[in-house]
Amino acid sequence: MANQALARLETALRDRRLDRTLTTALPAWEQRDDSTLPTGVAAFDARVRGGLPRGHLSEMVGAPSSGRTTLMLQTIAASTQRGEIAALVDTFDRLDVASAADAGIDLARLLWVRGPSISLGTGAAMPVRAGAAVSPGEPAGTDAAINRALKAVNLVLQAGGFGCVVLDLGDAPPPALRRIPFTTWLRVQRIVEGRDTACLLIAPHPLARSAGGLTLSLAARVRWTGDADRNRHLTGADINVRIVSPRRRVDGEICIAAFATTAHDDRPQRHGDTEPKFFTSVPLSLCGA
C-alpha cells in the first residue's frame, strides 16, 4: 500500500514537472550542440562543457570590478552574433551602450529593459525620463525598481523567442535582495525550463541557481605600476572565476590574467581614469563590473 501511494505521488509530481526541482531526480546531463549558450570566452566555455545551460537559471556573482559586467556583455554578444535575440533587464539603468557595442553586441538584436536610475548613496529613485515615477501603492526607490525588474523578466521569459535573458541586480543592496521571496526564483526556473533560453542573474552574492544551472563567483586583483599617486597606471588584473554546478560536475576555478587599456585606445589606464577595461591577449576579454 505504501509503495502504491509513493508511486502515485511520484506520478503526480512528474506530471506537473515538480520532480525536476530535485537534483537527485534529474536525469544525467548529456552534451548536445544546442544545450548550452557559449559565452564567447573560450577557456571558460571549455571548462563548463560549452557554456551556460539553456532551460536553466544560472547566476554570476561578485563585487564591483570583479569582471561580472564584461562577462555578461560577452555572453550577450555571443548570443546576438549567433543570430539570436537577447534581452537585458537593466534594473538600475547601468548599461553603457558604447561598452556594449565594443563588446560586439548586435544592438538591433538586444531588448534593453531600462529601470529607473538609482542613487547608490541614498537608494532613492532619480527620475530621468517620463514615466519613471512610482505608482501609488508601490514601494519607493530600490524595492520598486527590483519589483519592476522581476515582473519584466517574467514577462520576457513567458514571451519566449530569446536565446539569452539577463537580469542585472548587481548594484542592488543586500537588504533589498534578502527581501525577495525565494519562491520568486522557483517561478523563474519554472518558466524557463524546457526552453532554448539561457537565463542569467547578475548579483553581488549567490541567490538563485537552479539545479541544472551554474553559479559563477568572480573576484579580481588589479595590478598597478608607478610610485606616485598621480603617476600610477592600471596595467592589468588577475580574475578568478569559481564555478559551482553540483549536477554537471564541473566545479573548479579558472584564473585569467588580463591587461588593461582604455575603451578607445591602447594606452594604460591612469590612476584617476574611470571605467577601466580589462582585456586578455587572446581570446579572453573581461572587465570590471
C-alpha positions in Angstrom: 0.0 0.0 0.0 2.8 2.4 0.9 4.6 1.6 -2.4 1.4 2.4 -4.3 0.9 5.7 -2.5 4.5 6.6 -3.2 4.1 5.7 -6.9 1.0 7.9 -7.2 2.8 10.8 -5.6 5.8 10.4 -7.9 3.5 10.2 -10.9 1.6 13.4 -9.8 4.9 15.3 -9.3 6.2 14.1 -12.7 3.1 15.1 -14.5 3.5 18.6 -13.1 7.2 18.5 -13.6 7.8 19.3 -10.0 10.2 16.3 -9.6 12.7 18.3 -11.7 13.2 20.8 -8.9 15.1 18.0 -7.0 18.8 17.5 -8.0 18.6 13.7 -7.4 15.5 13.4 -9.6 17.2 14.9 -12.7 18.4 12.7 -15.4 22.1 12.6 -16.2 23.3 15.6 -18.2 24.2 14.9 -21.8 26.1 17.2 -24.1 24.1 18.5 -27.1 25.2 21.1 -29.6 22.2 23.3 -28.7 22.1 22.5 -24.9 24.4 25.4 -23.9 24.9 29.1 -24.7 28.6 29.8 -25.4 29.8 33.0 -23.6 32.5 33.7 -26.2 35.3 33.2 -23.6 37.0 30.1 -24.9 38.7 28.9 -21.7 35.5 29.3 -19.7 33.3 27.6 -22.3 35.7 24.7 -22.4 35.7 24.4 -18.6 31.9 24.3 -18.4 31.3 22.0 -21.3 30.2 24.6 -23.8 28.7 27.5 -21.9 25.6 28.4 -19.9 23.0 25.7 -19.8 19.8 26.5 -21.7 16.5 25.9 -20.0 18.0 26.8 -16.6 18.7 29.7 -14.3 22.4 30.5 -13.8 24.0 33.3 -11.7 27.1 35.4 -11.9 28.1 36.9 -8.6 30.8 39.2 -7.4 31.8 42.6 -6.1 32.1 45.7 -8.3 35.2 45.5 -10.5 35.2 41.7 -10.3 34.7 41.2 -14.0 31.0 40.3 -13.9 29.8 43.1 -16.3 32.0 42.2 -19.2 31.5 38.5 -18.9 27.8 39.4 -19.0 28.3 41.6 -22.1 30.4 38.8 -23.7 27.6 36.3 -23.2 25.0 38.7 -24.7 27.3 39.4 -27.6 27.9 35.7 -28.3 24.1 35.2 -28.4 23.4 38.0 -30.8 26.3 37.0 -33.0 24.7 33.6 -33.4 21.6 35.3 -34.8 19.6 35.0 -31.6 17.6 37.7 -29.8 18.8 38.6 -26.3 17.2 40.6 -23.5 18.8 42.6 -20.7 16.6 43.7 -17.8 18.7 46.6 -16.5 17.3 47.1 -13.0 19.1 50.4 -12.2 19.8 51.6 -15.8 23.6 50.9 -15.6 24.3 49.7 -19.1 26.8 51.8 -21.1 25.8 51.4 -24.7 29.3 52.2 -26.0 30.8 49.4 -23.9 28.0 47.0 -25.2 28.9 47.9 -28.8 32.6 47.5 -28.1 31.9 44.0 -26.7 30.4 43.0 -30.0 26.7 43.1 -29.1 24.4 43.5 -32.1 22.2 46.2 -30.6 19.5 45.5 -33.2 19.1 42.1 -31.6 19.0 43.3 -28.0 15.9 44.1 -26.0 17.0 46.6 -23.3 14.5 46.9 -20.5 15.6 50.0 -18.6 14.8 50.6 -14.9 15.0 53.9 -13.1 18.4 55.4 -12.3 19.0 54.9 -8.5 21.4 56.8 -6.4 23.8 54.3 -4.7 24.3 56.7 -1.8 20.6 57.2 -0.8 18.8 54.3 -2.6 16.3 56.9 -3.8 14.9 56.8 -7.3 16.1 59.6 -9.7 13.6 60.1 -12.5 15.5 60.5 -15.7 12.6 60.3 -18.2 8.9 60.4 -18.5 7.1 57.5 -16.8 9.7 56.9 -14.2 7.6 57.9 -11.2 6.4 55.1 -8.8 2.7 54.3 -9.0 0.5 54.7 -5.8 0.8 51.7 -3.5 4.2 50.6 -4.9 7.3 50.6 -2.6 9.6 53.5 -3.3 13.2 53.5 -4.6 15.2 50.4 -4.7 12.4 47.9 -3.8 10.2 49.3 -6.5 12.9 49.0 -9.1 13.6 45.4 -8.2 9.9 44.5 -8.2 9.5 46.0 -11.7 12.6 44.2 -12.9 11.3 40.8 -11.6 8.0 41.4 -13.3 9.8 42.4 -16.6 12.0 39.3 -16.6 8.9 37.1 -16.1 7.1 38.7 -19.0 10.2 38.4 -21.3 10.6 34.7 -20.4 6.9 34.0 -20.9 7.0 35.7 -24.3 9.7 33.3 -25.5 12.0 33.5 -28.5 15.1 34.7 -26.7 18.4 32.9 -26.7 19.6 34.8 -23.6 17.8 36.7 -20.9 19.8 38.6 -18.3 18.6 40.1 -15.1 21.1 42.6 -13.7 20.8 43.0 -9.9 24.5 43.7 -9.4 24.0 47.0 -7.7 21.1 46.0 -5.5 21.9 46.4 -1.8 21.9 43.1 0.2 18.9 44.0 2.4 16.8 44.6 -0.6 17.9 41.2 -2.1 17.1 39.4 1.1 13.5 40.7 0.9 12.9 38.8 -2.4 11.0 35.6 -1.6 12.9 32.5 -2.7 9.7 31.3 -4.5 10.4 34.1 -7.0 13.4 32.2 -8.4 11.4 28.9 -8.4 8.9 30.6 -10.6 11.6 31.9 -12.9 13.1 28.5 -13.3 9.6 27.0 -13.9 9.1 29.4 -16.8 12.5 28.9 -18.4 12.5 25.1 -18.0 12.4 23.2 -21.3 13.0 26.3 -23.4 16.0 27.2 -25.5 16.7 30.2 -23.4 19.7 30.6 -21.0 18.6 32.8 -18.1 21.4 34.6 -16.2 21.2 36.5 -12.9 23.8 39.1 -12.1 24.1 39.7 -8.3 26.6 40.6 -5.6 26.2 37.2 -3.9 24.6 33.8 -4.7 20.8 34.0 -4.8 19.0 31.6 -7.1 20.9 28.9 -9.1 18.6 26.2 -10.4 19.5 22.5 -10.0 20.9 22.4 -13.6 22.4 25.9 -13.6 25.8 27.3 -12.8 27.0 29.7 -10.1 30.0 31.7 -11.2 31.7 33.6 -8.3 34.1 36.2 -9.7 36.9 38.1 -7.9 39.7 40.2 -9.3 43.0 41.6 -8.1 44.2 44.6 -10.0 47.8 45.4 -10.8 49.3 49.0 -10.8 52.7 50.4 -11.9 54.3 53.6 -10.8 55.2 55.1 -7.4 53.5 58.5 -7.1 49.7 58.5 -6.7 49.2 60.7 -9.8 51.6 58.7 -11.8 50.2 55.2 -11.2 48.9 53.2 -14.2 46.5 50.3 -14.2 48.3 47.6 -16.1 46.0 44.5 -15.6 44.2 42.2 -13.3 44.1 38.6 -12.1 40.5 37.5 -12.4 39.4 34.4 -10.6 36.2 32.6 -11.6 34.9 29.9 -9.3 32.4 27.5 -10.9 29.8 25.7 -8.9 27.5 23.2 -10.5 26.6 20.1 -8.5 24.6 18.3 -11.2 27.0 18.9 -14.1 30.1 18.2 -12.0 32.2 20.9 -13.5 33.2 22.6 -10.2 36.5 24.3 -10.2 38.3 27.6 -10.7 39.8 29.5 -13.6 42.3 32.2 -13.1 42.6 34.7 -16.0 45.4 37.2 -16.4 44.2 40.3 -18.1 45.9 43.6 -19.2 44.2 46.9 -19.2 43.5 49.6 -21.8 41.0 52.4 -22.2 37.8 52.0 -24.2 39.2 54.0 -27.1 42.9 53.4 -27.3 45.7 51.1 -26.1 47.3 53.3 -23.5 47.4 52.0 -19.9 44.8 53.3 -17.5 45.9 56.1 -15.2 45.0 56.0 -11.5 42.3 58.7 -11.9 40.7 57.2 -15.0 37.2 55.8 -14.7 35.5 52.8 -16.5 38.7 50.6 -16.7 38.6 47.9 -19.3 40.5 44.6 -19.0 41.5 42.6 -22.0 43.4 39.3 -22.2 45.7 38.8 -25.2 43.6 36.1 -27.0 40.8 35.3 -26.9 39.5 36.2 -23.5 38.0 39.6 -22.5 36.9 40.6 -19.1 36.4 44.0 -17.5 35.3 45.5 -14.2 31.6 45.4 -13.4 
